[in-house]
Amino acid sequence: MQERVYNKGKIANVEELRQRIVDEWERLDQRIIDGAVKEWRKRLRACAAAEGGQFEREQCCCNCAL
């Protein structure tokens, strides 16, 4: 998403940046958003179980290190 927002040329002002972000958000497949929310919930639970401390690093759906 970041690449699509910034690769369209120079951004003139904050409003144009906001509009580009909104446009790209609307183009996202709902399954991608659902998957991100699901992974976020897993991370939140792991953090809570660790009482805010470090928790085991795993791979999420987008291959980032948790």
Secondary structure as GFF3:
##gff-version 3
##sequence-region A 1 66
A	DSSP	alpha_helix	2	6	.	.	.	ID=ss1
A	DSSP	alpha_helix	14	27	.	.	.	ID=ss2
A	DSSP	alpha_helix	30	49	.	.	.	ID=ss3
###
